[in-house]
Amino acid sequence: MKEFDDVKARIAGELRAKLKTFNSNMALCIRNMEQAETIDDFMEYKRAVQCICTLLVPLYDSTCPYCLMDDDCNACDYTKVHGLCENTNSDWHRVYRTHNTLIKAICKM
């Protein structure tokens, strides 16, 4: 099992990198919203903001301390409470499916 401090640093670094991209994309969308000449254009950029925010939700193993600390999913403390993530009836999988539904609803309009 890896050291928790190493895992925290790795996850924080990954989220910091995503935040940098998020900030750049948000700034561009906001600039475009401010310059929009029609309400339809404005709403398109607003939808892009919603999409960017939704895509940023950290649901993957690269941001999960349990995944990074223990290579054995069956012995994972999260699995013991919430079910094995890859199982379609696990808590994580339900959140993942709901997140994908939200992405499709917002980003694919």
C-alpha positions as CSV (number, residue, x, y, z in Angstrom):
1,M,0.0,0.0,0.0
2,K,1.4,3.4,-1.0
3,E,1.9,6.2,1.5
4,F,-1.2,8.4,1.9
5,D,0.8,11.6,1.7
6,D,2.1,10.5,-1.7
7,V,-1.4,9.7,-2.9
8,K,-2.8,13.1,-1.6
9,A,0.0,14.9,-3.4
10,R,-0.7,13.0,-6.7
11,I,-4.4,13.7,-6.6
12,A,-3.9,17.3,-5.7
13,G,-1.5,17.7,-8.6
14,E,-3.9,16.1,-11.0
15,L,-6.8,18.3,-9.8
16,R,-4.5,21.4,-10.0
17,A,-3.8,20.6,-13.7
18,K,-7.5,20.1,-14.4
19,L,-8.2,23.4,-12.6
20,K,-5.7,25.2,-14.9
21,T,-7.5,23.9,-18.0
22,F,-10.9,24.6,-16.4
23,N,-9.9,28.3,-15.7
24,S,-8.6,28.8,-19.2
25,N,-11.8,27.3,-20.8
26,M,-14.1,29.2,-18.4
27,A,-12.3,32.5,-19.2
28,L,-12.8,31.9,-22.9
29,C,-16.4,31.1,-22.5
30,I,-17.1,34.1,-20.3
31,R,-15.3,36.4,-22.8
32,N,-17.5,34.9,-25.6
33,M,-20.6,35.4,-23.5
34,E,-19.8,39.0,-23.0
35,Q,-19.3,39.5,-26.7
36,A,-22.3,37.5,-27.8
37,E,-24.6,39.5,-30.2
38,T,-27.6,37.3,-29.8
39,I,-29.3,35.5,-27.0
40,D,-28.8,32.2,-28.9
41,D,-25.1,32.8,-29.1
42,F,-25.0,33.7,-25.4
43,M,-26.9,30.5,-24.5
44,E,-24.5,28.4,-26.5
45,Y,-21.6,29.7,-24.5
46,K,-23.6,29.3,-21.2
47,R,-24.2,25.6,-22.2
48,A,-20.5,25.3,-22.8
49,V,-19.8,26.6,-19.3
50,Q,-22.3,24.0,-17.9
51,C,-20.6,21.3,-19.9
52,I,-17.1,22.3,-18.7
53,C,-18.3,22.2,-15.1
54,T,-19.9,18.9,-15.5
55,L,-16.9,17.3,-17.1
56,L,-14.6,18.4,-14.3
57,V,-16.3,16.1,-11.7
58,P,-13.4,13.8,-10.5
59,L,-14.9,10.3,-10.8
60,Y,-11.9,8.3,-12.1
61,D,-9.3,6.1,-10.4
62,S,-6.6,8.7,-10.9
63,T,-8.4,10.9,-8.3
64,C,-9.4,8.1,-5.9
65,P,-7.2,7.5,-2.9
66,Y,-8.5,4.0,-2.5
67,C,-7.5,3.1,-6.1
68,L,-4.1,4.7,-5.8
69,M,-3.3,3.1,-2.4
70,D,-4.4,-0.4,-3.0
71,D,-4.2,-2.4,-6.3
72,D,-6.5,-5.1,-5.1
73,C,-10.1,-3.8,-5.7
74,N,-11.6,-6.7,-3.8
75,A,-9.8,-5.8,-0.6
76,C,-10.5,-2.1,-1.0
77,D,-12.2,-0.3,2.0
78,Y,-14.5,1.6,-0.4
79,T,-15.6,-1.7,-2.0
80,K,-16.5,-3.1,1.4
81,V,-19.1,-0.4,1.9
82,H,-20.1,0.7,-1.6
83,G,-19.5,-2.4,-3.7
84,L,-16.9,-3.1,-6.3
85,C,-16.8,0.0,-8.6
86,E,-16.9,-2.0,-11.8
87,N,-20.1,-3.8,-10.8
88,T,-23.1,-2.1,-12.3
89,N,-25.0,-2.1,-9.0
90,S,-22.2,-0.4,-7.0
91,D,-22.7,3.1,-5.6
92,W,-19.8,4.4,-7.8
93,H,-21.3,2.9,-10.9
94,R,-24.7,4.6,-10.2
95,V,-23.0,7.9,-9.7
96,Y,-21.0,7.4,-12.9
97,R,-24.1,6.5,-15.0
98,T,-25.9,9.6,-13.6
99,H,-22.9,11.7,-14.4
100,N,-22.8,10.4,-18.0
101,T,-26.6,11.1,-18.3
102,L,-26.0,14.6,-17.2
103,I,-23.1,15.1,-19.6
104,K,-25.2,13.8,-22.5
105,A,-28.1,16.1,-21.5
106,I,-25.9,19.2,-21.3
107,C,-23.0,18.6,-23.7
108,K,-24.8,17.0,-26.6
109,M,-27.7,19.3,-27.0
